[in-house]
Structures are given as C-alpha cells and as structure tokens.
Amino acid sequence: MKKWILVLCLVLTFSFLAIGYAQLSDSLSISGSASVEGQQYDIYITDITPAALGTVTVNKYYSTIMSASVHGASQPTFQITVKNQSSKTYVFERIVEGRETGFDGIYGGEGISYTLENLRYLQEVAPGAEHTFRVTIQADSSVSTDHLLTFFKFIEKTGSEVLPGNPDQPEDTQPEETQPEDTQPEDTQPEDTQPEDTQPEDTQPEETQPGGSDPYEPDPENNFYGLLGMLLSESDRCLNDPNDKKEVIFNAVQKVKNDPPYLLHCLTPSIQGGNMANVTTAANQDLSENMHFVFTPDRQDPNTMYLYMYQAKDAVSQYEGQHALTYFCVIRRSSAASDWNADGVYVGKAIVAYLDGGGNSGNKEWTVDPASWTAGAP
C-alpha cells in the first residue's frame, strides 16, 4: 500500500511541474520578450519599442535578430537597445536581411529597405555597455509576410593577432573557428592514407581557386602581417615616413573620396607626389607571396582609412565574381600630427572585380571590391 501511495505522490509531483513549465512557456510566448534567450549571447537586443507601428509588428527578438510581421506599405521607426554583456568589444558590421540569414521559410526581403540612426559602420559597443539606435523599416504595398527577419550583425573587434604571419601569435592559439572545415592540418594526415595518385597540397596549382592556400597557417607563405607592418612603417612613402611631408598615400586616398568606387589600388602608377606601384614593390620585397591591397577613405573622418589586403593571385580575371580571402584593417590616427595605427583587423571575403584604381591615370585594375567585403573567411 505504501508503495502505491509513493507512486501516486510522484505522479502528482511531475504533473504539477509540467503544468508550471507550461505556464512559464506560455508566459514567455505571450510576452514576446526574448530577453532571457538573448542572454545566451555576448551581445543581444534587450528592448524594441514600440511593439507595433504602421503595418509592422515585432513578433519577437533574440540575439541581435528581430522577427516581424509586415502587411502593406508603411515606414515606421523603432528604437532598439543592444547590450554587450561580454568582456570583448563588438562593432556593427551591417544589416543581414531576408534569405541571406540562412533560415528556411523567411521572407526574401523584396520591397523592404532600412535606414539607421545612431548606428554606423564599425560603431563600437564596449564591454558591459548598452547602445540604443533607431531603425526605419520602409515597406512597399507588395509586402505581406509574418516572417521578416532582420539581423543587426555585430562582430568581435580583433587586432593584428588574426593575421597569418604574425610572429607574436602562437600557432596553437589560433581561433578554432577560423580553420576551414575542409582543410586538414598537414601534420595530422597519416602517411598511409595519402592515395598515390593524389597531388600533395603544396604542389596544387596556385590558380585553381582564390585563397586556395591555407590562409590561417602562420608561415612565410602568408604575408598579411608583414604587408600591414610595412605600410605602417617609416619606410619611404609609407604611412609613418617622417620625411614624407606630402603624405602621399593619405592625400591620394582623400582624392578618391568623391569618385566612385572610392578606392586607391596598390598598382596605381601616378598619384600626386609619388607612385603607388613603387610603394607596393617595396612592401613586397621581403615577402614570399605577392600581396596586393586597396585603401578607401572614411568619407566622414579624414583621420580614418580602410585597408583591404589580399593575395595578388586571387584577384585575376578568371575569378571575376568569386570571393577572395581579404583581411580588412581600420587605419586611424588621433590627429594630423600623430602616427597612423591599426585599430581593428578582421578576416573576411570580398568579390573579385575590375575597377577604377584611382589616381591620375584612371586605369582599371583587377582587385577586390571593398563595397562587397563581409566578415568571415570564404
């Protein structure tokens, strides 16, 4: 008898627990708040107001993703607050929308556009800080969906330790997530598993694929760190050359800030006070791989420039439209009299294109399109 009483008590106990759990789940669902779920992430949305405006209703939010319903034309403005609960600094990269989010059944994004206030490219959110911005969602009359996802993408601010070839970055501390999934480290390949007719990786023709060599192995064949160091050095016509009173690179970059595609290519033969091709030759003289680069201006801040570095073999006509491994670096100085320094370095990819190289000659060059750069290796 006692045994059956004990069983009955256990059944009743689990029943009450199940009811309590269901009530909690219903409460979360009804409230539409994802603050509890958001706390799993380093940076996440804590609040969106109002919950509905015009034809747009915010269904829920989690991480830095907003899920909404849109039925008809309107352009409401929502105030969004994000919190960085980590010890890292995060920067805003871009809005990822529609099918690009990678979720099935999501509205493609046609007829939707966005305008941001108080949130700009590479704006930082410091550790433990909150940041509030406004987004206006412009929807036309063709839009009718309950599945609009908008991803406000923030990426971790990293430094030159992410660059292959950095002597200060031990190989065993390289972030795991930067290792391409299909790349097997050479020292882990058992000798007897190598088919006799398989060409060794190091003899693979260079032109077979953009970024074909392992971009994360800090060996002499990857010279991103060396290139950055040279461009920031005091060498002739480099950014911190004390004898370069004309500031050749800086002034050449400023000249293209109103001239699409707003870039200065490393092989531009004629710029005021110098020749970018000569700077490039000097920058490559101690490197074992031919490296190319592009500078673009920050069109609001003259003391900020953006540098995109890639292997020359990746930016050729046969790879037009494909992504090439491209390291992006923010170059800043505090004032016109101070030195240029790297202020954030990120691994990413950009599309190979034939673009105006800047300078006085107006020549086009095969390069990567800076406007297409996104974080994450190809």
Contacts in CASP RR format, 6 or more apart in sequence:
PFRMAT RR
TARGET T0000
AUTHOR 0000-0000-0000
METHOD contacts of the structure
MODEL  1
MKKWILVLCLVLTFSFLAIGYAQLSDSLSISGSASVEGQQYDIYITDITP
AALGTVTVNKYYSTIMSASVHGASQPTFQITVKNQSSKTYVFERIVEGRE
TGFDGIYGGEGISYTLENLRYLQEVAPGAEHTFRVTIQADSSVSTDHLLT
FFKFIEKTGSEVLPGNPDQPEDTQPEETQPEDTQPEDTQPEDTQPEDTQP
EDTQPEETQPGGSDPYEPDPENNFYGLLGMLLSESDRCLNDPNDKKEVIF
NAVQKVKNDPPYLLHCLTPSIQGGNMANVTTAANQDLSENMHFVFTPDRQ
DPNTMYLYMYQAKDAVSQYEGQHALTYFCVIRRSSAASDWNADGVYVGKA
IVAYLDGGGNSGNKEWTVDPASWTAGAP
28 36 0 8 1.000
32 59 0 8 1.000
32 60 0 8 1.000
33 60 0 8 1.000
34 45 0 8 1.000
34 60 0 8 1.000
34 61 0 8 1.000
34 62 0 8 1.000
35 46 0 8 1.000
35 47 0 8 1.000
37 62 0 8 1.000
38 44 0 8 1.000
38 45 0 8 1.000
38 62 0 8 1.000
38 63 0 8 1.000
39 85 0 8 1.000
40 63 0 8 1.000
41 63 0 8 1.000
41 64 0 8 1.000
42 84 0 8 1.000
42 85 0 8 1.000
42 86 0 8 1.000
42 88 0 8 1.000
42 90 0 8 1.000
42 156 0 8 1.000
43 64 0 8 1.000
43 82 0 8 1.000
43 83 0 8 1.000
43 84 0 8 1.000
43 85 0 8 1.000
43 86 0 8 1.000
43 90 0 8 1.000
43 125 0 8 1.000
43 154 0 8 1.000
44 62 0 8 1.000
44 63 0 8 1.000
44 64 0 8 1.000
44 82 0 8 1.000
44 83 0 8 1.000
44 85 0 8 1.000
45 61 0 8 1.000
45 62 0 8 1.000
45 63 0 8 1.000
45 64 0 8 1.000
45 65 0 8 1.000
45 66 0 8 1.000
45 80 0 8 1.000
45 81 0 8 1.000
45 82 0 8 1.000
45 152 0 8 1.000
46 81 0 8 1.000
46 82 0 8 1.000
46 83 0 8 1.000
46 130 0 8 1.000
47 79 0 8 1.000
47 80 0 8 1.000
47 81 0 8 1.000
48 58 0 8 1.000
48 61 0 8 1.000
48 66 0 8 1.000
48 78 0 8 1.000
48 79 0 8 1.000
48 80 0 8 1.000
48 81 0 8 1.000
49 78 0 8 1.000
49 79 0 8 1.000
50 78 0 8 1.000
51 57 0 8 1.000
51 58 0 8 1.000
52 58 0 8 1.000
53 74 0 8 1.000
53 76 0 8 1.000
53 77 0 8 1.000
53 78 0 8 1.000
54 74 0 8 1.000
54 76 0 8 1.000
55 70 0 8 1.000
55 71 0 8 1.000
55 72 0 8 1.000
55 73 0 8 1.000
55 74 0 8 1.000
55 76 0 8 1.000
55 139 0 8 1.000
55 143 0 8 1.000
56 68 0 8 1.000
56 69 0 8 1.000
56 70 0 8 1.000
56 74 0 8 1.000
56 76 0 8 1.000
56 78 0 8 1.000
56 137 0 8 1.000
56 139 0 8 1.000
57 68 0 8 1.000
57 69 0 8 1.000
57 70 0 8 1.000
58 66 0 8 1.000
58 67 0 8 1.000
58 68 0 8 1.000
58 78 0 8 1.000
59 67 0 8 1.000
59 68 0 8 1.000
59 69 0 8 1.000
59 146 0 8 1.000
60 67 0 8 1.000
61 67 0 8 1.000
63 151 0 8 1.000
64 82 0 8 1.000
64 151 0 8 1.000
64 152 0 8 1.000
64 153 0 8 1.000
64 154 0 8 1.000
65 101 0 8 1.000
65 149 0 8 1.000
65 150 0 8 1.000
65 151 0 8 1.000
65 152 0 8 1.000
66 78 0 8 1.000
66 80 0 8 1.000
66 149 0 8 1.000
66 150 0 8 1.000
66 152 0 8 1.000
67 147 0 8 1.000
67 148 0 8 1.000
67 149 0 8 1.000
68 137 0 8 1.000
68 148 0 8 1.000
68 150 0 8 1.000
69 145 0 8 1.000
69 146 0 8 1.000
69 147 0 8 1.000
69 148 0 8 1.000
70 107 0 8 1.000
70 112 0 8 1.000
70 137 0 8 1.000
70 139 0 8 1.000
70 143 0 8 1.000
70 144 0 8 1.000
70 145 0 8 1.000
70 148 0 8 1.000
71 143 0 8 1.000
71 144 0 8 1.000
71 145 0 8 1.000
72 139 0 8 1.000
72 140 0 8 1.000
72 141 0 8 1.000
72 142 0 8 1.000
72 143 0 8 1.000
72 144 0 8 1.000
73 139 0 8 1.000
73 140 0 8 1.000
73 141 0 8 1.000
73 143 0 8 1.000
74 139 0 8 1.000
75 136 0 8 1.000
75 137 0 8 1.000
75 138 0 8 1.000
75 139 0 8 1.000
76 136 0 8 1.000
76 137 0 8 1.000
77 134 0 8 1.000
77 135 0 8 1.000
77 136 0 8 1.000
77 137 0 8 1.000
78 134 0 8 1.000
78 135 0 8 1.000
78 136 0 8 1.000
78 137 0 8 1.000
79 132 0 8 1.000
79 133 0 8 1.000
79 134 0 8 1.000
80 132 0 8 1.000
80 133 0 8 1.000
80 134 0 8 1.000
80 135 0 8 1.000
80 152 0 8 1.000
81 130 0 8 1.000
81 131 0 8 1.000
81 132 0 8 1.000
82 125 0 8 1.000
82 130 0 8 1.000
82 131 0 8 1.000
82 132 0 8 1.000
82 133 0 8 1.000
82 152 0 8 1.000
82 154 0 8 1.000
83 128 0 8 1.000
83 129 0 8 1.000
83 130 0 8 1.000
84 90 0 8 1.000
84 125 0 8 1.000
84 126 0 8 1.000
84 127 0 8 1.000
84 128 0 8 1.000
84 129 0 8 1.000
84 130 0 8 1.000
84 131 0 8 1.000
85 128 0 8 1.000
86 127 0 8 1.000
86 128 0 8 1.000
87 127 0 8 1.000
88 127 0 8 1.000
88 156 0 8 1.000
88 157 0 8 1.000
89 124 0 8 1.000
89 125 0 8 1.000
89 126 0 8 1.000
89 127 0 8 1.000
89 156 0 8 1.000
89 157 0 8 1.000
90 124 0 8 1.000
90 125 0 8 1.000
90 154 0 8 1.000
90 155 0 8 1.000
90 156 0 8 1.000
90 157 0 8 1.000
91 122 0 8 1.000
91 123 0 8 1.000
91 124 0 8 1.000
91 125 0 8 1.000
91 154 0 8 1.000
91 155 0 8 1.000
91 156 0 8 1.000
91 157 0 8 1.000
92 119 0 8 1.000
92 120 0 8 1.000
92 121 0 8 1.000
92 122 0 8 1.000
92 123 0 8 1.000
92 125 0 8 1.000
92 152 0 8 1.000
92 153 0 8 1.000
92 154 0 8 1.000
93 121 0 8 1.000
93 122 0 8 1.000
93 153 0 8 1.000
93 154 0 8 1.000
93 155 0 8 1.000
93 374 0 8 1.000
93 375 0 8 1.000
94 121 0 8 1.000
94 153 0 8 1.000
94 374 0 8 1.000
95 114 0 8 1.000
95 116 0 8 1.000
95 150 0 8 1.000
95 151 0 8 1.000
95 152 0 8 1.000
95 153 0 8 1.000
96 150 0 8 1.000
96 151 0 8 1.000
96 153 0 8 1.000
97 108 0 8 1.000
97 109 0 8 1.000
97 112 0 8 1.000
97 114 0 8 1.000
97 149 0 8 1.000
97 150 0 8 1.000
97 151 0 8 1.000
98 106 0 8 1.000
98 107 0 8 1.000
98 108 0 8 1.000
98 109 0 8 1.000
98 112 0 8 1.000
98 148 0 8 1.000
98 149 0 8 1.000
98 150 0 8 1.000
99 106 0 8 1.000
99 108 0 8 1.000
99 109 0 8 1.000
101 149 0 8 1.000
101 151 0 8 1.000
103 149 0 8 1.000
105 147 0 8 1.000
106 147 0 8 1.000
106 148 0 8 1.000
106 149 0 8 1.000
107 143 0 8 1.000
107 145 0 8 1.000
107 147 0 8 1.000
107 148 0 8 1.000
107 149 0 8 1.000
109 148 0 8 1.000
110 142 0 8 1.000
110 143 0 8 1.000
111 139 0 8 1.000
111 140 0 8 1.000
111 142 0 8 1.000
111 143 0 8 1.000
112 137 0 8 1.000
112 138 0 8 1.000
112 139 0 8 1.000
112 143 0 8 1.000
112 148 0 8 1.000
113 137 0 8 1.000
113 138 0 8 1.000
114 135 0 8 1.000
114 136 0 8 1.000
114 137 0 8 1.000
114 138 0 8 1.000
114 150 0 8 1.000
115 135 0 8 1.000
115 136 0 8 1.000
115 138 0 8 1.000
116 133 0 8 1.000
116 134 0 8 1.000
116 135 0 8 1.000
117 133 0 8 1.000
117 134 0 8 1.000
117 135 0 8 1.000
117 136 0 8 1.000
118 131 0 8 1.000
118 132 0 8 1.000
118 133 0 8 1.000
118 134 0 8 1.000
119 131 0 8 1.000
119 133 0 8 1.000
119 135 0 8 1.000
119 152 0 8 1.000
122 330 0 8 1.000
123 131 0 8 1.000
124 157 0 8 1.000
125 131 0 8 1.000
125 154 0 8 1.000
135 150 0 8 1.000
135 152 0 8 1.000
137 150 0 8 1.000
153 375 0 8 1.000
155 346 0 8 1.000
155 375 0 8 1.000
157 344 0 8 1.000
158 344 0 8 1.000
158 345 0 8 1.000
158 346 0 8 1.000
159 342 0 8 1.000
159 344 0 8 1.000
159 345 0 8 1.000
160 166 0 8 1.000
160 225 0 8 1.000
160 228 0 8 1.000
160 342 0 8 1.000
160 344 0 8 1.000
160 345 0 8 1.000
161 168 0 8 1.000
161 169 0 8 1.000
162 169 0 8 1.000
162 175 0 8 1.000
162 178 0 8 1.000
162 327 0 8 1.000
162 345 0 8 1.000
162 346 0 8 1.000
162 347 0 8 1.000
163 169 0 8 1.000
163 224 0 8 1.000
163 225 0 8 1.000
163 226 0 8 1.000
163 228 0 8 1.000
163 327 0 8 1.000
163 345 0 8 1.000
164 215 0 8 1.000
164 216 0 8 1.000
164 217 0 8 1.000
164 218 0 8 1.000
164 219 0 8 1.000
164 222 0 8 1.000
164 223 0 8 1.000
164 224 0 8 1.000
164 225 0 8 1.000
165 218 0 8 1.000
165 219 0 8 1.000
165 220 0 8 1.000
165 222 0 8 1.000
165 223 0 8 1.000
165 224 0 8 1.000
165 225 0 8 1.000
165 226 0 8 1.000
166 218 0 8 1.000
166 225 0 8 1.000
167 218 0 8 1.000
167 225 0 8 1.000
169 218 0 8 1.000
171 217 0 8 1.000
171 218 0 8 1.000
174 216 0 8 1.000
174 218 0 8 1.000
178 216 0 8 1.000
178 347 0 8 1.000
178 377 0 8 1.000
179 216 0 8 1.000
180 214 0 8 1.000
180 215 0 8 1.000
180 216 0 8 1.000
180 377 0 8 1.000
183 214 0 8 1.000
186 201 0 8 1.000
194 200 0 8 1.000
204 212 0 8 1.000
206 212 0 8 1.000
206 213 0 8 1.000
206 313 0 8 1.000
207 313 0 8 1.000
207 316 0 8 1.000
207 318 0 8 1.000
210 314 0 8 1.000
210 315 0 8 1.000
210 319 0 8 1.000
210 322 0 8 1.000
210 323 0 8 1.000
210 324 0 8 1.000
210 325 0 8 1.000
210 352 0 8 1.000
210 378 0 8 1.000
211 311 0 8 1.000
211 313 0 8 1.000
211 314 0 8 1.000
211 324 0 8 1.000
211 325 0 8 1.000
211 378 0 8 1.000
212 314 0 8 1.000
213 221 0 8 1.000
213 222 0 8 1.000
213 311 0 8 1.000
214 222 0 8 1.000
215 222 0 8 1.000
215 325 0 8 1.000
215 347 0 8 1.000
215 377 0 8 1.000
216 222 0 8 1.000
216 377 0 8 1.000
218 225 0 8 1.000
220 288 0 8 1.000
221 288 0 8 1.000
221 289 0 8 1.000
222 289 0 8 1.000
223 287 0 8 1.000
223 288 0 8 1.000
223 289 0 8 1.000
223 291 0 8 1.000
224 291 0 8 1.000
224 309 0 8 1.000
224 327 0 8 1.000
226 286 0 8 1.000
226 287 0 8 1.000
227 283 0 8 1.000
227 284 0 8 1.000
227 287 0 8 1.000
227 291 0 8 1.000
227 293 0 8 1.000
227 309 0 8 1.000
228 307 0 8 1.000
228 309 0 8 1.000
228 329 0 8 1.000
228 342 0 8 1.000
228 345 0 8 1.000
230 238 0 8 1.000
230 282 0 8 1.000
230 283 0 8 1.000
230 286 0 8 1.000
231 238 0 8 1.000
231 239 0 8 1.000
231 249 0 8 1.000
231 279 0 8 1.000
231 283 0 8 1.000
231 293 0 8 1.000
231 307 0 8 1.000
232 238 0 8 1.000
232 239 0 8 1.000
232 240 0 8 1.000
232 331 0 8 1.000
232 340 0 8 1.000
232 341 0 8 1.000
232 342 0 8 1.000
233 239 0 8 1.000
233 240 0 8 1.000
233 241 0 8 1.000
234 240 0 8 1.000
234 241 0 8 1.000
234 242 0 8 1.000
235 241 0 8 1.000
235 282 0 8 1.000
236 243 0 8 1.000
236 244 0 8 1.000
236 279 0 8 1.000
236 282 0 8 1.000
237 244 0 8 1.000
237 248 0 8 1.000
237 249 0 8 1.000
237 274 0 8 1.000
237 278 0 8 1.000
237 279 0 8 1.000
237 282 0 8 1.000
238 244 0 8 1.000
238 249 0 8 1.000
238 279 0 8 1.000
238 282 0 8 1.000
238 283 0 8 1.000
239 249 0 8 1.000
239 250 0 8 1.000
239 331 0 8 1.000
239 339 0 8 1.000
239 340 0 8 1.000
240 339 0 8 1.000
240 340 0 8 1.000
246 272 0 8 1.000
246 273 0 8 1.000
246 274 0 8 1.000
248 271 0 8 1.000
248 272 0 8 1.000
248 273 0 8 1.000
248 274 0 8 1.000
248 279 0 8 1.000
249 264 0 8 1.000
249 276 0 8 1.000
249 279 0 8 1.000
249 295 0 8 1.000
250 305 0 8 1.000
251 271 0 8 1.000
251 272 0 8 1.000
252 264 0 8 1.000
252 268 0 8 1.000
252 271 0 8 1.000
252 272 0 8 1.000
252 276 0 8 1.000
252 295 0 8 1.000
252 358 0 8 1.000
252 359 0 8 1.000
253 264 0 8 1.000
253 295 0 8 1.000
253 296 0 8 1.000
253 297 0 8 1.000
253 305 0 8 1.000
254 297 0 8 1.000
254 302 0 8 1.000
255 271 0 8 1.000
255 272 0 8 1.000
255 358 0 8 1.000
255 359 0 8 1.000
256 262 0 8 1.000
256 263 0 8 1.000
256 264 0 8 1.000
256 296 0 8 1.000
256 297 0 8 1.000
256 358 0 8 1.000
256 359 0 8 1.000
257 297 0 8 1.000
257 299 0 8 1.000
259 356 0 8 1.000
259 358 0 8 1.000
260 356 0 8 1.000
261 355 0 8 1.000
261 356 0 8 1.000
261 369 0 8 1.000
261 370 0 8 1.000
261 371 0 8 1.000
262 296 0 8 1.000
262 297 0 8 1.000
262 299 0 8 1.000
262 370 0 8 1.000
263 294 0 8 1.000
263 295 0 8 1.000
263 296 0 8 1.000
263 355 0 8 1.000
263 356 0 8 1.000
263 357 0 8 1.000
263 358 0 8 1.000
263 367 0 8 1.000
263 370 0 8 1.000
264 271 0 8 1.000
264 276 0 8 1.000
264 294 0 8 1.000
264 295 0 8 1.000
264 296 0 8 1.000
264 357 0 8 1.000
264 358 0 8 1.000
264 359 0 8 1.000
265 276 0 8 1.000
265 292 0 8 1.000
265 294 0 8 1.000
265 355 0 8 1.000
265 357 0 8 1.000
265 358 0 8 1.000
265 365 0 8 1.000
265 367 0 8 1.000
266 276 0 8 1.000
266 277 0 8 1.000
266 279 0 8 1.000
266 280 0 8 1.000
266 283 0 8 1.000
266 292 0 8 1.000
266 293 0 8 1.000
266 294 0 8 1.000
267 276 0 8 1.000
267 277 0 8 1.000
267 280 0 8 1.000
267 292 0 8 1.000
267 357 0 8 1.000
267 365 0 8 1.000
268 275 0 8 1.000
268 276 0 8 1.000
268 277 0 8 1.000
268 357 0 8 1.000
268 358 0 8 1.000
268 359 0 8 1.000
268 361 0 8 1.000
268 363 0 8 1.000
268 365 0 8 1.000
269 275 0 8 1.000
269 276 0 8 1.000
269 277 0 8 1.000
269 361 0 8 1.000
269 363 0 8 1.000
270 359 0 8 1.000
270 360 0 8 1.000
270 361 0 8 1.000
271 358 0 8 1.000
271 359 0 8 1.000
271 360 0 8 1.000
272 360 0 8 1.000
276 359 0 8 1.000
280 292 0 8 1.000
280 293 0 8 1.000
283 291 0 8 1.000
284 290 0 8 1.000
284 291 0 8 1.000
289 311 0 8 1.000
289 313 0 8 1.000
290 311 0 8 1.000
290 312 0 8 1.000
290 313 0 8 1.000
291 309 0 8 1.000
291 310 0 8 1.000
291 311 0 8 1.000
291 312 0 8 1.000
292 309 0 8 1.000
292 310 0 8 1.000
292 311 0 8 1.000
292 312 0 8 1.000
292 315 0 8 1.000
292 367 0 8 1.000
293 307 0 8 1.000
293 308 0 8 1.000
293 309 0 8 1.000
293 310 0 8 1.000
294 307 0 8 1.000
294 308 0 8 1.000
294 367 0 8 1.000
294 368 0 8 1.000
294 370 0 8 1.000
295 305 0 8 1.000
295 306 0 8 1.000
295 307 0 8 1.000
295 308 0 8 1.000
295 331 0 8 1.000
296 305 0 8 1.000
296 306 0 8 1.000
296 308 0 8 1.000
296 370 0 8 1.000
297 304 0 8 1.000
297 305 0 8 1.000
297 306 0 8 1.000
298 304 0 8 1.000
298 305 0 8 1.000
298 306 0 8 1.000
303 332 0 8 1.000
303 333 0 8 1.000
303 334 0 8 1.000
303 335 0 8 1.000
303 336 0 8 1.000
304 330 0 8 1.000
304 331 0 8 1.000
304 332 0 8 1.000
305 331 0 8 1.000
305 332 0 8 1.000
305 340 0 8 1.000
306 328 0 8 1.000
306 329 0 8 1.000
306 330 0 8 1.000
306 331 0 8 1.000
306 370 0 8 1.000
307 328 0 8 1.000
307 329 0 8 1.000
307 330 0 8 1.000
307 331 0 8 1.000
308 326 0 8 1.000
308 327 0 8 1.000
308 328 0 8 1.000
308 329 0 8 1.000
308 350 0 8 1.000
308 368 0 8 1.000
308 370 0 8 1.000
308 373 0 8 1.000
309 326 0 8 1.000
309 327 0 8 1.000
309 328 0 8 1.000
309 329 0 8 1.000
310 324 0 8 1.000
310 325 0 8 1.000
310 326 0 8 1.000
310 327 0 8 1.000
310 350 0 8 1.000
310 368 0 8 1.000
311 324 0 8 1.000
311 325 0 8 1.000
314 324 0 8 1.000
314 325 0 8 1.000
314 352 0 8 1.000
314 368 0 8 1.000
315 324 0 8 1.000
315 352 0 8 1.000
315 366 0 8 1.000
315 367 0 8 1.000
315 368 0 8 1.000
316 352 0 8 1.000
316 366 0 8 1.000
317 354 0 8 1.000
317 366 0 8 1.000
319 352 0 8 1.000
320 352 0 8 1.000
320 353 0 8 1.000
320 354 0 8 1.000
320 366 0 8 1.000
321 351 0 8 1.000
321 352 0 8 1.000
321 353 0 8 1.000
322 351 0 8 1.000
322 352 0 8 1.000
323 349 0 8 1.000
323 350 0 8 1.000
323 351 0 8 1.000
323 352 0 8 1.000
323 378 0 8 1.000
324 349 0 8 1.000
324 350 0 8 1.000
324 351 0 8 1.000
324 352 0 8 1.000
324 368 0 8 1.000
324 378 0 8 1.000
325 347 0 8 1.000
325 348 0 8 1.000
325 349 0 8 1.000
325 377 0 8 1.000
325 378 0 8 1.000
326 348 0 8 1.000
326 349 0 8 1.000
326 350 0 8 1.000
326 368 0 8 1.000
326 373 0 8 1.000
327 345 0 8 1.000
327 346 0 8 1.000
327 347 0 8 1.000
327 348 0 8 1.000
328 345 0 8 1.000
328 346 0 8 1.000
328 348 0 8 1.000
328 373 0 8 1.000
328 375 0 8 1.000
329 342 0 8 1.000
329 344 0 8 1.000
329 345 0 8 1.000
329 346 0 8 1.000
330 342 0 8 1.000
330 343 0 8 1.000
330 344 0 8 1.000
330 345 0 8 1.000
331 340 0 8 1.000
331 341 0 8 1.000
331 342 0 8 1.000
331 343 0 8 1.000
332 340 0 8 1.000
332 341 0 8 1.000
332 343 0 8 1.000
333 339 0 8 1.000
333 340 0 8 1.000
333 341 0 8 1.000
346 375 0 8 1.000
346 376 0 8 1.000
347 375 0 8 1.000
347 376 0 8 1.000
347 377 0 8 1.000
348 373 0 8 1.000
348 374 0 8 1.000
348 375 0 8 1.000
348 376 0 8 1.000
348 377 0 8 1.000
348 378 0 8 1.000
349 373 0 8 1.000
349 374 0 8 1.000
349 376 0 8 1.000
349 377 0 8 1.000
349 378 0 8 1.000
350 368 0 8 1.000
350 369 0 8 1.000
350 370 0 8 1.000
350 372 0 8 1.000
350 373 0 8 1.000
350 374 0 8 1.000
351 368 0 8 1.000
351 369 0 8 1.000
351 372 0 8 1.000
352 366 0 8 1.000
352 367 0 8 1.000
352 368 0 8 1.000
352 369 0 8 1.000
353 366 0 8 1.000
353 367 0 8 1.000
353 368 0 8 1.000
353 369 0 8 1.000
353 372 0 8 1.000
354 364 0 8 1.000
354 365 0 8 1.000
354 366 0 8 1.000
354 367 0 8 1.000
355 364 0 8 1.000
355 365 0 8 1.000
355 367 0 8 1.000
355 369 0 8 1.000
356 362 0 8 1.000
356 363 0 8 1.000
356 364 0 8 1.000
357 363 0 8 1.000
357 364 0 8 1.000
357 365 0 8 1.000
357 367 0 8 1.000
END
